[in-house]
Amino acid sequence: MIVEETPEMNRFLKTFALPEKPHSLLPVVPRNLGDISEVELMSLYSEFMSWVNYAQAQLIAAEIVEERELNTFEYTKACILIEQWGNKIKGELVTIAKAKRDVEEKVQSQQEAYTQARAYRKLVETVFERCERGAQVLSRELSRRISLAPKENRAARFIA
């Protein structure tokens, strides 16, 4: 997603940098974590965390765009309704006026922009959640291995 140039985004980018897209494909948690070495596990965890950081930044950017599109949609609907209300026929119901507003090309166009922004945000959210879950699984496996290490080291001393 290309981040929109807005005063808020420019202010943010003066202080912070958005994470770059990782160079690797979206990682997958292996079926049997016990089969991979500690080095591979740590590398995979780092890869997942890079994707979590990137996906979360993209999710926030998508939420900002979605919110802006929703506000523009609501504003467009209100403007069209006000325009049409001035031309109202005596006795015209509010329901009819709103229905006429909703079929206006400007309203339809803005509703489509909002729908697309919302759909994109939802798709990015699924990527973020998938990366976050993968990172959590790997973190638990790392913690499990760390907790086993002292016991294995003690046992090794008595076997020799």
N, C-alpha and C positions, 0 to 999 in steps of 0.2 A: 504494500500500500504506500502510495506517495503521501507524505504528510503535507497537509495544506499549510500554505504560508499565511499565518494569522499573527496579529500582534502577540497573542499569548504564546504561540509556538515559537516565534522568534525570541521572545523573552526567555522561554525555557531553554532553547538551544544555545543561548549565550552562556548559560551556567552548566548545562548537562548535555551529554551526547546520547542519542538513541542507540541501542545495541544494533550492531550490524547483523545481517542474516548470516547464520553459520554456513560454512562452506560445504558441510556434509549434508546428506539427505537426512530427513527426519529419522532419528534412531528408533530401534525397536528393542524391547526388553527380551532377551533370549528366554527360551522355555525353561532351561535348567541353569540357573545362575551358579550352581555349585561347580559347573564344568569350566567356568572361566577363571582365569588367574586374577589375583588382586590388582595387578597392573591394568589388565583389560577392564576389570570392573570399575576401577577409578577413572579410566579414560572414558568409558561409556557414561559414567555418572557426570563427568565434566561436559560431555557432549550434550547430554540431556539438559543440564543446567544452562548451557548456552542457548538451547532452543527455548527453554522456559523463559529466560530473560527476553529473548527476541519476541516470542509469541505474546508475552504479557504487554510489551510496549506496543505491538501491533493491535492488540485487543483494546488498549486504552485509546489509541488513535482512532480505531473503528468506532468506539463508543462516542467519542467526541463528534465525529462526522455524523453518526446516527442521530445524536441529540440535535445537532445543528439542522439536519434535514427535517426532523420532526418539528422543530420550531418554525422553520420556513414554511412547512406544509400547513401548520395551524394558522400562521400569519396570512398565507395566501388564501386559505378558506375564509378567514374573517374579512379580508379586503373584497373578495368577490361577493360575499353576502352583503356587505355594506353597499357596494356598487349596485347590485341587483335590487336591494331593498328600496332604493330611490325610484326604481322603475316599477314598483309593485302595483299590481292591479288591486283595486279595492276589494277587501275581503280575502286576499290571498293568505293562506295559512303558512305559518313558520315552517312546517314540515315540507311544503311544496317549495318554498324559497331555498331551504337547505338542500333539497334534492336537485334543484336547478344549479345551485352552487357546485355540488359535488360532481356534476357531469361537465363542468367547464374544463376546457383544455388545459388551462394553467393549473387547476387543482389536480387534474388527472396526472399531469406531468410531474408535479411536485410529489404527489403520492407515490408515483413510481420511483422517484429518486430516493424517497424515504424507505420504501420497501427494499430497494437494492442495498442501501446502506445497512439496514437492519439484517438482511440476509448475510451480507459480508461479515458483519460483527459476529453473528452466530457461528459462522464457519470458522473464524479466527478463534473464537472461544473454545470450540471443540479441539483445535490443535493445541491451544494453551493447556487445557485440562488434561489432554492425553500426555503431553510432555511432563506436566506436573505429577501425574500419577506414576509415570515411568521413573521419574527422579525419586519419588518417595519409595518405590519398591527397591531401587538400587541403594538408597540411603539405609533402608532397613537391613539389607544384605551386608552392607559395609559395617554397620553397627553389630550385627550378629557375628561377623568374622572377627571384629576387634575384641568382642567379649570372649570369644573362644581362644584367642591367641595366648593369653596368660596361662590358661589351663593346659594347653598343648605344650607350652614351653616347660611348665613344671613337670608334666608327665614325661617329657623327653629326657629330663635330667636323671630320672630313676631307671629308665630303660637301658641306658648305656652302660 
